[in-house]
């Protein structure tokens, strides 16, 4: 689908689905946006989003800690925050590593 090093955009996703499904580009664009919005909304609420055979998106809370400015060595407090992490499924890891270059062509 893509060459190594290329960034896949929303437009690319819509185009790939359009070629396989055959609905209008407008409908597919709205559908892709709806799916991404639902994922975003769930993550904002702190819910885990698990996509079978793909992986899980999770929100983790990080507490306040002391960091250090690498140039000056000055200690700086880092405020508490939430971060999103992605854990790929075993199936995705296997697919990425089984083809050498990682690209599966259909």
Secondary structure, DSSP 8 states (H G I E B T S, - for coil): ---TT----HHHHHHHHHHHH---HHHHHHHHHHHHHHHHHHHHTT--EEETTTEEEEEEEE--EEEE-TTT--EEEE--EEEEEEEE-HHHHHHHHHTSS-----
